[in-house]
Amino acid sequence: MKSVGINFAKTSTLGLAIIAAIISPVAMAADNGWYVGANIGQSRANIDDEGITRSLLQSGATSVSIQEDNRDLGYKIQAGYQFNRYLALEGGYFNLGKFSYTANTVPAGTLNGNIRIQGINLDAVGMLPLTQRFSALGRIGVNHAQSRDSFTGTGAVQVLDSNPRKTDTNYKFGVGVQYALNDALAMRAEAERYRIDDAVGNKGDVDLFSLGLIYRFGGTKPAPQVVAVNAPQQAAAMPAPVPQAVIATQPPAPRKKVAFSADSLFDFDKASIKPDGRLQLDKLAEDLKGTQFRVIKVTGHSDRIGTHDYNMKLSTQRAEAVKAYLVDHAGLAADKITATGVNGAEPVTSADTCVGDKATKALIDCLQPDRRVEVEVDALQAAK
């Protein structure tokens, strides 16, 4: 008998069902810049049993049975550049593993075939933020892959070319989801299809289903910032944020308002006070020792990005967290402290300074002073 070829993945059915368990009306802006990552998972090829059988029968066999191994471990390593929260360019190396089959014939003989596939790719990656941390993504690009085949025959089956190779450029595409664990690290789940030349004259598809991690360079948030203003000051004249709380050194006025940057008290999208934030509130409590007051008003402020309901809920939770801390850890009377949330109704910034409504990184940075928690003390008598 003459030798026959191997045809991997002429057609393949790709299915991926993704259920988003977290739905929120605000999407998190992605930072610009470089990132690296790696994925690992299962690769699948559809071996053309029908074509192999037909070729062997045409070569003189009277019966053919095939055992195949069409799944293997696949992985990829990539680096990319994020242009904005919606678009990135990504390139890297992939290895789809090894696929094989054994065909047994009558008259007695066997044909063993396998293929190994690896290469490089360049993709455009589009991202659609669904919540503050959860995004859908899609990719389309090209792959430059090398297919290395190996054939052996026994008995009635003879192989003419035992080690054909082929390097070719074809398309690839994929879909997936991404979840930001923090500002620097994200987790991905992806399904991708690679168009491959199998080195014996056929083109087919190999699918890769994988999980991976992405590390973004420079993805750490700026240091916590706290600013303080006295009530007579106009909000628009608030000084730029500084690393530490600034409390007026002159004797406190009957009314005093201290504004804490939300980033200094809380993690992103959280209402639990951070250790650094507790130190800031402890210092405020120390400054209030000996002061008799009518009421302390705690107000949580958001910026203007996002929906009314979401911003009100988060701002109120943060104000209540500050109140609870002052009561539980500073010993202040709960009935003399009020906690309310405000949906961007009292901005520190102006529309002329921070232009736009879309949640771009530039706008989010510009609106940072608006995201704050204010503690206003209506004192009867200043501390001595």
Secondary structure, DSSP 8 states (H G I E B T S, - for coil): -------B-SS-------------S-------EEEEEEEEEEEEE-B-HHHHHHHHHHTT-SEEEEEEE-EEEEEEEEEEEE-SSSEEEEEEEEEEEEEEEEEEEETTEEEEEEEEEEEEEEEEEEEEE-SSSEEEEEEEEEEEEEEEEEEEEEET---S-S--EEEEEEEEEEEEEEEESSSSEEEEEEEEEEEEE-SSS-EEEEEEEEEEEEEETT-------EEEE-TTS-GGG----BSS----SS---SEEEEEEEHHHHB-TT--SB-HHHHHHHHHHHHHHTT-EEEEEEEEEE--SSS-HHHHHHHHHHHHHHHHHHHHHHH---GGGEEEEEESSSS-SS-TTTS--SS--HHHHHHTGGGSEEEEEEEEEE---
